[in-house]
Amino acid sequence: MINFRNLILAVVGCLIFVVSGTLAPASENLLCVTGPCHLKFPEDHGPHPGFRTEWWYYTGNVSDKNGLKFGFQLTFFRSRIDNKSANTQKSSGQVSAWRAQQLILAHAAITEISEKKHHQSERMVRQAVDMAGAARKRDRTHVFLRNWSLDLMPEYHIIEADTGDFALELTLVPMKKPVSHGDQGYSRKGQKVESASCYYSFTRLKAQGNIRVGTKTFEVDGLAWMDHEFSTNPLEPDLEGWDWFSIQLDNHTELMAYFLRKKDGTYSDASSATFVTVSGDSVHLNRSDLDLKIMNTWKSKQSGANYPSQWRLRIPKLYLELDIEAVVNDQEMKTPETTGVTYWEGSVSIAGFLKGQTVSGMGYTELTGYVKPLNVPM
């Protein structure tokens, strides 16, 4: 429970950040996440422009009829900007068509698991002149950046992206209801009450559609995962990044876990996880419930970063032990034209035991802060 004094401190902290930040002045009254989010759907599938940063994050593993395997990522980011520096006004006094308070950014990637190849692309544009946008109308949430888009509706999601070099067009059907993480969506990312995000996931989506690499198009199906998160405050100063896992097991359970890495090499007590049962119920797990060990690493020739590539995750409370391994070592994402962040985001395989029974599966892992400490809203 957050007491009144802590709530006041949280709000003051957000105002201090807004004043010192470069993306939005205090007069724009950025909102802070300070307690349970009480998420409602379909309303909260849509954008939350009062917060500094937001993302809709799709990842998944699919294969074609010949057994060729692919991992994919398509992410849309909304970032609120300072309209004093981002907007212009015509000499006639009319507001410019480029006037905007929001940036839309997107990252896309395909991993050819069978070929051990990784392809990536990025885009960024202001939410203006019909080039990019994020909006909800009735039951439909639509986010787009030129010819990249997502449409989120109650019965299904559609994601599309064509980079020229590769493309994906997938229909995703939820097999479980959305799962709110933390305390009713209030996901702590530090010691302060405002170091948090509103966070939920679709942990199991049936994926079907097409993936193109070069001139070859593959009809695929498999499973996908969707994260939606929004926040204002950056990571706290003692943190350098996070290791995030989305895991889909063959017994129809799922696990989301994130480990916030401190600059001294340990994991923050704010790290947590959510286990999702076959029926879609969720079990919140604290840092004390989680034991993660790095079993192997891989060094990027391009960035010089030394990333973990194999892990052992134990959750004694659930009688769960999993070995997690990158299916392709080089799934590093380099985004100099959008976020400027170099990170690792890729497909992983899973094998282990749950309550004495053998389980296996696939998932995705995101590793940030290995090139330099991450200072973004979380």
C-alpha positions as CSV (number, residue, x, y, z in Angstrom):
1,M,0.0,0.0,0.0
2,I,1.4,3.5,-0.9
3,N,0.8,6.0,1.8
4,F,0.0,9.7,1.2
5,R,3.6,10.9,1.9
6,N,5.1,8.5,-0.6
7,L,2.5,9.5,-3.2
8,I,3.5,13.1,-2.8
9,L,7.2,12.2,-3.1
10,A,6.4,10.2,-6.2
11,V,4.7,13.1,-7.9
12,V,7.4,15.5,-7.0
13,G,10.0,13.1,-8.4
14,C,8.2,13.0,-11.7
15,L,8.0,16.8,-11.9
16,I,11.8,17.0,-11.2
17,F,12.5,14.5,-14.0
18,V,10.2,16.4,-16.4
19,V,11.9,19.7,-15.7
20,S,15.4,18.2,-16.3
21,G,14.5,16.0,-19.2
22,T,14.8,16.9,-22.9
23,L,11.7,15.3,-24.3
24,A,8.9,17.1,-22.4
25,P,8.6,20.3,-20.3
26,A,6.9,20.4,-16.9
27,S,4.0,22.4,-18.5
28,E,3.0,19.2,-20.4
29,N,2.2,17.5,-17.0
30,L,3.6,14.1,-17.7
31,L,1.9,11.3,-15.8
32,C,3.6,8.9,-13.4
33,V,2.9,5.3,-12.5
34,T,2.7,5.2,-8.7
35,G,0.3,2.3,-7.9
36,P,-2.1,-0.3,-9.3
37,C,-3.0,0.5,-12.9
38,H,-6.5,-1.2,-12.9
39,L,-6.2,-1.9,-16.6
40,K,-9.4,-2.2,-18.6
41,F,-9.7,-3.7,-22.0
42,P,-10.1,-2.8,-24.8
43,E,-9.5,0.7,-23.6
44,D,-5.9,0.2,-22.4
45,H,-4.8,-1.5,-25.6
46,G,-4.7,2.0,-27.0
47,P,-2.1,4.7,-26.5
48,H,-1.5,6.6,-23.3
49,P,-0.1,10.0,-24.5
50,G,0.2,11.4,-21.0
51,F,3.2,9.2,-20.3
52,R,6.6,9.7,-21.8
53,T,7.2,6.3,-23.4
54,E,5.0,3.4,-24.5
55,W,5.6,0.3,-26.5
56,W,3.6,-2.5,-28.2
57,Y,6.0,-5.4,-28.4
58,Y,5.4,-8.6,-30.6
59,T,7.8,-11.5,-30.6
60,G,7.3,-15.1,-31.7
61,N,8.5,-18.4,-33.1
62,V,7.0,-19.9,-36.2
63,S,7.8,-22.5,-38.9
64,D,6.7,-23.5,-42.4
65,K,5.4,-26.8,-43.7
66,N,9.0,-28.0,-44.5
67,G,10.2,-27.4,-40.9
68,L,12.1,-24.2,-41.5
69,K,12.0,-22.2,-38.3
70,F,11.9,-18.4,-37.8
71,G,11.9,-16.0,-34.9
72,F,10.4,-12.5,-35.3
73,Q,10.1,-9.2,-33.6
74,L,8.0,-6.2,-34.4
75,T,7.9,-3.3,-31.9
76,F,6.2,0.1,-32.0
77,F,7.3,2.8,-29.6
78,R,5.5,6.0,-28.8
79,S,7.6,8.8,-27.3
80,R,6.4,12.2,-26.1
81,I,8.5,15.1,-27.3
82,D,9.0,18.7,-26.4
83,N,6.8,20.6,-28.8
84,K,8.9,23.8,-28.4
85,S,11.7,22.1,-30.2
86,A,9.8,19.7,-32.4
87,N,7.0,21.9,-33.8
88,T,7.1,24.8,-36.2
89,Q,4.5,27.4,-37.2
90,K,3.9,28.8,-40.7
91,S,4.4,32.5,-41.2
92,S,0.7,32.9,-42.0
93,G,0.0,31.9,-38.4
94,Q,-1.5,28.6,-39.3
95,V,-0.3,25.6,-37.4
96,S,2.2,23.5,-39.3
97,A,1.1,20.0,-40.5
98,W,4.2,18.7,-38.9
99,R,3.1,19.9,-35.4
100,A,3.3,16.9,-33.1
101,Q,3.8,16.0,-29.5
102,Q,4.6,12.3,-30.3
103,L,7.3,10.4,-32.1
104,I,6.5,6.9,-33.4
105,L,9.5,4.5,-33.7
106,A,9.6,0.9,-34.8
107,H,12.0,-2.0,-34.8
108,A,11.6,-5.2,-36.9
109,A,13.6,-8.3,-37.1
110,I,13.5,-11.8,-38.5
111,T,15.8,-14.6,-37.3
112,E,16.3,-17.5,-39.8
113,I,16.8,-20.1,-37.2
114,S,17.5,-22.9,-39.7
115,E,20.0,-20.7,-41.5
116,K,21.5,-19.0,-38.4
117,K,20.9,-15.6,-39.9
118,H,19.4,-12.4,-38.3
119,H,17.9,-9.5,-40.2
120,Q,16.8,-6.2,-38.7
121,S,15.4,-2.8,-39.6
122,E,14.3,0.4,-37.8
123,R,12.1,3.5,-38.6
124,M,11.1,6.7,-36.9
125,V,8.8,9.6,-37.8
126,R,6.6,12.2,-36.0
127,Q,3.0,11.4,-35.5
128,A,1.9,13.9,-38.2
129,V,0.7,14.2,-41.8
130,D,-0.7,10.7,-41.8
131,M,2.9,9.2,-41.8
132,A,2.6,7.6,-38.4
133,G,0.2,7.4,-35.5
134,A,-1.3,5.5,-32.6
135,A,-5.0,5.7,-31.8
136,R,-8.0,3.6,-30.5
137,K,-11.4,3.8,-32.1
138,R,-14.1,1.8,-30.5
139,D,-12.6,-1.7,-30.0
140,R,-9.7,-1.3,-32.5
141,T,-6.2,0.0,-31.6
142,H,-4.3,1.0,-34.7
143,V,-0.6,1.9,-34.6
144,F,1.3,2.5,-37.8
145,L,4.5,3.9,-39.3
146,R,4.3,4.2,-43.0
147,N,3.7,0.6,-44.2
148,W,4.4,-1.0,-40.9
149,S,1.3,-1.5,-38.7
150,L,-0.5,-3.3,-36.0
151,D,-4.3,-3.7,-35.6
152,L,-5.4,-4.9,-32.2
153,M,-9.0,-6.1,-32.0
154,P,-10.9,-8.3,-29.5
155,E,-10.8,-11.4,-31.6
156,Y,-7.3,-11.1,-33.3
157,H,-4.3,-8.9,-33.9
158,I,-2.8,-8.2,-37.3
159,I,0.9,-7.1,-37.6
160,E,2.6,-6.1,-40.9
161,A,6.0,-4.8,-41.8
162,D,7.8,-4.7,-45.2
163,T,11.4,-3.5,-45.0
164,G,12.3,-4.3,-48.6
165,D,14.9,-6.9,-47.5
166,F,12.3,-8.9,-45.4
167,A,8.7,-8.7,-44.5
168,L,6.1,-10.3,-42.2
169,E,2.3,-10.4,-42.3
170,L,0.8,-12.3,-39.5
171,T,-2.6,-12.8,-37.9
172,L,-2.5,-13.5,-34.2
173,V,-5.4,-15.0,-32.3
174,P,-5.3,-14.8,-28.4
175,M,-5.5,-18.2,-26.8
176,K,-5.6,-16.7,-23.3
177,K,-6.9,-13.4,-21.8
178,P,-4.4,-10.5,-21.2
179,V,-2.3,-11.0,-18.1
180,S,-1.5,-7.9,-15.9
181,H,1.9,-8.1,-14.2
182,G,2.9,-7.0,-10.7
183,D,0.1,-5.4,-8.6
184,Q,-2.8,-5.1,-11.1
185,G,-0.4,-4.0,-13.8
186,Y,1.8,-1.9,-11.5
187,S,5.2,-3.3,-12.4
188,R,8.0,-2.0,-10.1
189,K,11.3,-1.3,-11.8
190,G,13.2,0.2,-8.8
191,Q,13.0,1.2,-5.2
192,K,11.0,4.4,-5.6
193,V,7.2,4.1,-6.0
194,E,7.4,6.1,-9.3
195,S,10.1,3.8,-10.8
196,A,7.4,1.6,-12.4
197,S,5.4,1.0,-15.5
198,C,1.9,-0.2,-16.3
199,Y,2.5,-3.6,-17.9
200,Y,0.4,-6.5,-19.3
201,S,0.9,-9.3,-21.9
202,F,-0.9,-11.6,-24.2
203,T,1.2,-14.6,-23.3
204,R,-0.1,-17.1,-25.9
205,L,-1.2,-16.0,-29.4
206,K,-1.7,-18.4,-32.3
207,A,0.3,-17.0,-35.2
208,Q,-0.4,-17.6,-38.9
209,G,0.6,-15.9,-42.1
210,N,3.7,-15.1,-44.2
211,I,7.3,-14.3,-43.7
212,R,9.5,-13.1,-46.6
213,V,13.3,-13.1,-46.7
214,G,14.8,-11.7,-49.9
215,T,12.7,-13.1,-52.7
216,K,11.5,-16.2,-50.8
217,T,8.1,-16.2,-49.1
218,F,7.2,-18.8,-46.4
219,E,3.7,-19.7,-45.2
220,V,4.2,-20.1,-41.4
221,D,2.4,-20.8,-38.2
222,G,3.4,-21.0,-34.5
223,L,3.1,-19.0,-31.4
224,A,3.5,-15.3,-30.5
225,W,3.7,-13.1,-27.4
226,M,2.7,-9.4,-27.0
227,D,3.8,-6.9,-24.4
228,H,2.2,-3.5,-23.9
229,E,3.9,-1.2,-21.4
230,F,3.9,2.6,-20.6
231,S,5.8,4.7,-18.2
232,T,7.6,8.1,-17.6
233,N,10.6,7.7,-15.3
234,P,14.0,6.3,-16.3
235,L,15.8,3.5,-14.6
236,E,17.3,4.4,-11.3
237,P,21.0,5.5,-11.2
238,D,22.3,2.2,-9.7
239,L,20.8,0.1,-12.6
240,E,22.5,-0.5,-16.0
241,G,19.9,-2.6,-17.8
242,W,17.7,-5.7,-17.7
243,D,17.5,-9.3,-18.8
244,W,13.9,-10.1,-19.9
245,F,12.5,-13.5,-20.8
246,S,9.1,-14.6,-22.3
247,I,8.7,-18.3,-22.2
248,Q,6.0,-20.5,-23.8
249,L,6.1,-24.2,-22.6
250,D,4.6,-27.2,-24.4
251,N,2.3,-27.9,-21.4
252,H,0.4,-24.6,-22.2
253,T,1.9,-22.6,-19.4
254,E,3.9,-19.4,-19.8
255,L,6.5,-17.4,-17.8
256,M,7.5,-13.7,-18.0
257,A,10.6,-12.8,-16.0
258,Y,12.8,-9.7,-15.8
259,F,16.0,-9.2,-13.9
260,L,17.1,-5.6,-13.4
261,R,20.9,-5.6,-13.4
262,K,22.7,-3.3,-10.9
263,K,26.1,-1.7,-11.8
264,D,27.8,-3.9,-9.2
265,G,26.7,-7.0,-11.2
266,T,23.9,-8.2,-8.9
267,Y,20.2,-8.2,-9.6
268,S,17.9,-5.6,-8.1
269,D,15.2,-6.7,-5.5
270,A,12.7,-5.0,-7.9
271,S,13.2,-7.9,-10.4
272,S,10.1,-10.1,-10.7
273,A,8.2,-12.6,-12.8
274,T,4.7,-13.8,-13.7
275,F,3.8,-17.5,-14.2
276,V,0.6,-18.1,-16.2
277,T,-1.3,-21.4,-15.7
278,V,-3.0,-23.5,-18.3
279,S,-6.3,-21.8,-17.5
280,G,-4.8,-18.3,-17.8
281,D,-4.5,-17.4,-14.1
282,S,-1.4,-15.6,-13.0
283,V,1.1,-16.1,-10.2
284,H,3.2,-13.1,-9.2
285,L,6.8,-14.0,-8.2
286,N,9.3,-11.8,-6.3
287,R,13.0,-11.6,-6.7
288,S,13.5,-13.9,-3.7
289,D,11.5,-16.6,-5.6
290,L,13.9,-16.5,-8.6
291,D,17.4,-18.0,-9.1
292,L,19.1,-17.2,-12.4
293,K,22.6,-18.4,-13.4
294,I,24.5,-17.5,-16.6
295,M,25.9,-20.7,-18.1
296,N,27.6,-19.3,-21.2
297,T,28.3,-16.1,-23.0
298,W,28.8,-14.7,-26.5
299,K,30.8,-11.6,-27.5
300,S,29.6,-9.4,-30.3
301,K,32.3,-8.6,-32.9
302,Q,30.4,-5.4,-33.8
303,S,29.7,-3.8,-30.5
304,G,32.2,-5.6,-28.3
305,A,29.4,-6.4,-25.8
306,N,29.6,-9.7,-23.9
307,Y,26.1,-11.1,-23.7
308,P,24.8,-14.1,-21.8
309,S,23.7,-16.8,-24.3
310,Q,22.7,-19.7,-22.0
311,W,21.0,-19.6,-18.6
312,R,19.6,-21.9,-15.9
313,L,16.4,-20.5,-14.2
314,R,15.1,-22.1,-11.0
315,I,11.9,-21.2,-9.3
316,P,11.7,-23.6,-6.3
317,K,8.3,-22.2,-5.2
318,L,6.8,-23.6,-8.5
319,Y,9.1,-26.7,-8.7
320,L,10.3,-25.3,-12.0
321,E,13.8,-25.6,-13.5
322,L,14.6,-24.4,-17.0
323,D,17.6,-24.4,-19.3
324,I,17.4,-21.4,-21.7
325,E,19.6,-21.1,-24.7
326,A,19.9,-18.7,-27.7
327,V,19.1,-20.5,-30.9
328,V,21.4,-18.1,-32.8
329,N,24.1,-16.2,-31.0
330,D,24.1,-13.1,-33.1
331,Q,20.7,-11.6,-32.7
332,E,22.0,-8.2,-31.7
333,M,19.9,-5.1,-32.6
334,K,21.6,-1.9,-33.5
335,T,19.3,1.1,-33.7
336,P,21.4,4.3,-34.4
337,E,18.6,6.0,-36.3
338,T,15.8,5.6,-33.7
339,T,16.5,4.8,-30.0
340,G,20.3,4.8,-30.4
341,V,20.4,1.7,-28.2
342,T,22.3,-1.5,-29.1
343,Y,20.6,-4.5,-27.4
344,W,20.2,-8.2,-27.9
345,E,16.7,-9.5,-28.7
346,G,16.3,-13.0,-29.9
347,S,14.7,-16.4,-30.1
348,V,15.6,-18.9,-27.4
349,S,14.9,-22.6,-26.8
350,I,13.8,-24.0,-23.4
351,A,14.0,-27.4,-21.8
352,G,13.5,-28.5,-18.2
353,F,11.1,-29.8,-15.5
354,L,7.9,-28.5,-13.9
355,K,6.8,-30.5,-10.9
356,G,8.9,-33.4,-12.0
357,Q,7.4,-33.5,-15.5
358,T,9.6,-32.8,-18.6
359,V,8.8,-29.6,-20.4
360,S,10.2,-27.8,-23.4
361,G,9.4,-24.8,-25.4
362,M,10.5,-21.6,-27.1
363,G,10.6,-18.0,-26.2
364,Y,12.3,-14.6,-26.6
365,T,15.0,-12.8,-24.5
366,E,15.9,-9.2,-24.4
367,L,19.3,-8.0,-23.0
368,T,19.9,-4.3,-22.5
369,G,22.7,-2.2,-21.0
370,Y,25.6,-4.5,-22.1
371,V,27.1,-1.9,-24.4
372,K,26.5,1.1,-22.1
373,P,24.1,1.7,-19.2
374,L,20.5,2.2,-20.3
375,N,18.8,5.5,-19.3
376,V,15.3,5.3,-20.7
377,P,11.8,5.4,-19.2
378,M,10.7,2.1,-17.8
